[in-house]
Amino acid sequence: MKKSIFFILAILTLTGCFKDDLLPNPIPTPNTLEIKNSVGIKLESAFVTSEVKMNVKTETSGVYTVKILDIANRVVSKETMNVVAGDNILKVYTSALPSSAYRIGFYDSNNNLLGITDFNKL
């Protein structure tokens, strides 16, 4: 009995030490968020209520900024984040924005525009 308990504990210990980051990413990019170019931004839908999924795609990992602009091109929201090279699926929360048309831009650390798209807050 002691040997079987020891064996079970040894198996649990060995499998518990397996690093998750060595496993392939099991979540592929959904077709609605696929970006064909090597860099860009894409929203799941152009019509938004309280939140929407977004893909930002880059060639290199680093610090990037997402800005939401109103009709007059004034920044109404801005967030800086670390992203990895390739696709980065994120959520944009828009419940605090009044109903209107907006643009959402994706910028590198030098404030160069990498992509921009429009959406309507319902």
N, C-alpha and C positions, 0 to 999 in steps of 0.2 A: 504494500500500500504506500509506504514512504517513497519507494522508487517511482511509482506512477505520479505522485504529487510533485516530486522533484522534477520529473520529465515535463509535466505540464507547465510548471513555473519557468523552466528553462526555455521552453518554446515561446511562452508569453513575453519573457524578457527579451529574447532575441528579436521577435517581431516588433516589439514596442520601440526598439532602437533604430528602426529603419527610417531614414530621412525622407520626408514627403517631397522635398524639392528634387529628389532624384527621379521621381516618377514623371512621365510625360503629362502635359496639361490635358485633362480629360474633357475640357469644355471648349469645343471649337467655336470659331466666330460665326454667329448666326448669319444666314444669307442676307437678312435685312440690314445688317451692319457691315457687310463686306466692302472693303475699299480696294479697288484694283491697283491704284497707284502706290508708290512706296511711302508716301507721306500724305496725310489728309485728315479730314474730320467728316463723320457721317452720323446723323441722328436716325433713330429707329422710325420716327414719324415726324412729319412737318406740323402736325396738330397735337398740342400738348395741353394737359390739364394740370397735374401736380408734379409729375416727374416723367422723364424719358431716358431711355438708354442711349448711349453715345459711344462711338468708337473713335479713338484718336490713334493714328498710326504714324510711327516715326522710323527712321533708319537707325537712330542711335538712342541709347538710354540717356536720361538726363532730366533736367528741370524744365518744365513747359508751363504755359499759362493758358487758361481758357477764359475768355471774356464774353459776356453777354452785353450786346449793344442795343439801345432802343432805336426808334425810327430816325432820330436826329444824330445817330452814331455816337451817342454818349454812353460811356461804360456804366451799366447798372449793376453788374456783378462781375467779380474777378476772382479766380482761384488759381494758385500756383501749385503744381504737383510734380512728383517724381514719376516718370513713366519708363517702361522698358522698350527696347527696340521691338518693332512689330505692332500688333494690335493690342489695344488697351480698352477693354469694355468698362465704361463708367456710367454712373447715373447722374443726371442733372435734375436738381429739385427746383421747381418753378412756382410753387404754391404762393410764394411771397410777391411774385410779379403780377401787376394788373393785366387784365386781358388786353392784348395788343400784338403787333407784329414785332419780331426781334431777329437779330442776327447773332450767331455764336461763332466766335473766331478762335483759332488755335495758333499760338505763338511760341517761338523758341525763346531761349534765354536772352537773346539780343533783340527781342521784340519784333522779329521778322514774322510776318503772317505766313503760316503754312497751309491754312485752309479756312474756309468760312462757309456757313450755310444759314439758311433762314428757317424760322419756325413761327407759328402762331400760337399764342397762349390763349386758350379758350376760357 
